[in-house]
């Protein structure tokens, strides 16, 4: 007979949604079992307290519940040691509900719970979570995680080396396979996204390629946003197609288009919302329902919102990825990417692909991105405030044909933006009267925004997608995706608003 505890998010018995980690549990479902049979189920509310260390919840847990087993996807090292000292087994369980993970444990046997070195619930809000990104170094107490600039890690013994390669020892082996600085970043972004764990990559495209490589193959099919980031589309159409992968690029802002594009062999629905550079929005919940009903995964490129403004896992996405070059880092000095899967099974599949593909991140790169994360909410709030003002100004200007920005009531999916996002973001697109020549003159006339590709920096960046980021697409594909020749994309930064407006005014007046 065993007494099994499972941390969950709500009090709905075995139908309760499982929490991402032990420390996140708002309730505990407690099941009494005999062999593979469940004899009774009850629930307990988790103690409410402000935690600063992993072991505080473990102390409360041990004081109130007498259990033999805790099923939790992630666990802090200090809490794990306390459970072990109390002879409580700790295992990981896969599934969305307490019933799922309990059934998997009873019928398939235990799995090892992953370890998060830092307390994931020491901060309640996004500002605090970002400010404490990376946590304290567990070895030295350093407030800023150190750069472990090493290619390999020594073993204490031959047995320890064998245990690590077998996956029974969670220590480090080789930086391509894991590094403490990189792990701190991965844990920080996974926490912000509320995902299972992170996989940091050398570039955003390394993240995209790893996802495609992990889940696509011969005779499999992908459905994606038609105006998705140019290289994301090109790598499928020109490279993965050589290995038998087919694809359909549709206007994913219309769920019916996604539905019509689905095939029995569709493995991934890959969406970018807002889309780049058309700023069309895709209904994440609707696409998740379609993908899951058809047996596919929903992958969301969340680069243009960041976890501060949009959290796709709350709307049933399976995998979230970012080019951390953009808003997450925010300083135009690093190229980086990250993949965050929803559960352990997806994580393992992606991890295997990433370490063999080799697009992993170096520790100095991770250190810089961790530094950038700490100001993410501050930067996003400021840039978003500027963007809304600029969008309204441009919309009222006689030389501007149209403006696309989710914060404007004129945006076709303004209502969706109100429900799916915590704010409209800092990216907008517009077209000036006079077509390409007027657009080129505008780009050459502005002084405050920097004429450069990329986005999400503290400085405003302006560019012409048809001749720059999306030049790899055919003119027909660009036209079908709504990327007109005169479209200008503006990533609004954190400058003084009056400087941005005055600069755009003088540039427009010169047309």
Beta strands, then each sheet from edge to edge (+ up, - down):
strand 1: 2-8
strand 2: 27-34
strand 3: 37-45
strand 4: 69-71
strand 5: 74-75
strand 6: 89-91
strand 7: 114-115
strand 8: 197-201
strand 9: 221-225
strand 10: 246-250
strand 11: 266-272
strand 12: 297-301
strand 13: 319-323
strand 14: 337-341
strand 15: 400-404
strand 16: 427-432
strand 17: 450-451
strand 18: 461-463
strand 19: 487-491
sheet 1: 3+ 2- 1+ 4+ 6+
sheet 2: 5+ 7+
sheet 3: 8+ 14- 13+ 12+ 11+ 9+ 10+
sheet 4: 15+ 16- 19+ 18- 17-
end
